[in-house]
Amino acid sequence: MTERQKLMTAEETRALVDAALIDPRVDLAVPLGLSLAFREGLRTTVLSTLSRGDYHPAVADVPGNVTYRDGDQIRVVALSPESELLLSAYLSA
């Protein structure tokens, strides 16, 4: 029987981040890329150009976001809680 693949739940994401904080050999790059691609709809070409300065953390009820250049336009994408957790942990490593 084949089952459709699913993104990690919030609990699974938190467990992975906790593991990465304990053991620096746990790489968050792939789960982060998948989360940004599938949850926020970012193309892989955008993912390869993101830097620390493109990330703007959540403040109070306003979700975190990522800014990126799309041609000659600058776009802003709100982050899901899971993507934000992965991104902040990835950048702190």
C-alpha positions in Angstrom: 0.0 0.0 0.0 1.3 3.4 -0.9 0.6 6.4 1.3 0.8 10.0 0.3 3.8 11.8 1.8 3.1 14.5 4.3 5.0 17.5 5.8 6.1 17.2 9.4 3.6 18.3 12.0 4.4 21.0 14.5 5.3 18.5 17.1 7.6 16.6 14.7 9.2 19.9 13.6 9.8 20.8 17.3 11.3 17.4 18.0 13.7 17.7 15.0 14.8 21.2 16.0 15.3 20.1 19.6 17.5 17.2 18.3 19.5 19.7 16.1 20.1 21.9 19.1 21.4 19.0 21.1 23.5 17.4 18.3 25.0 19.7 15.7 25.3 16.8 13.2 21.6 17.0 12.6 21.2 19.0 9.4 18.1 21.2 9.1 18.8 22.4 5.6 16.7 19.8 3.8 13.7 19.9 6.1 13.9 23.7 6.0 14.0 23.8 2.2 11.1 21.4 1.9 9.0 23.4 4.4 9.7 26.7 2.6 9.0 25.1 -0.8 5.8 23.3 0.2 4.3 25.5 2.9 5.3 28.9 1.6 5.6 28.1 -2.1 9.1 29.4 -2.5 11.0 28.1 -5.6 14.3 26.4 -5.2 16.0 29.3 -7.0 14.8 31.6 -4.3 15.9 29.3 -1.5 19.5 29.3 -2.7 19.7 33.1 -2.6 18.2 33.7 0.9 20.5 35.1 3.6 20.2 35.9 7.3 19.1 39.5 6.5 16.1 38.2 4.5 14.5 36.7 7.6 12.3 38.9 9.8 11.2 37.1 13.0 7.7 37.1 14.4 6.7 39.9 16.7 3.6 39.4 18.9 0.8 38.2 16.7 2.6 39.1 13.4 4.1 36.0 11.8 7.8 36.0 10.7 8.5 36.6 7.1 11.1 36.3 4.4 11.8 38.9 1.8 13.4 38.0 -1.6 14.0 39.5 -5.0 11.9 38.2 -7.9 13.3 39.9 -11.0 13.1 43.6 -10.3 10.5 43.2 -7.5 10.9 42.5 -3.8 8.4 40.0 -2.4 7.5 39.2 1.2 6.2 35.8 2.2 4.7 35.1 5.7 6.2 32.1 7.3 4.2 29.2 8.9 5.1 28.5 12.5 6.9 25.3 11.4 9.0 27.0 8.7 9.9 29.8 11.1 11.0 27.4 13.8 13.2 25.6 11.3 14.6 28.8 9.9 15.5 30.4 13.2 17.2 27.2 14.4 19.0 26.8 11.1 20.3 30.4 11.3 21.4 30.0 14.9 23.5 26.9 14.2 
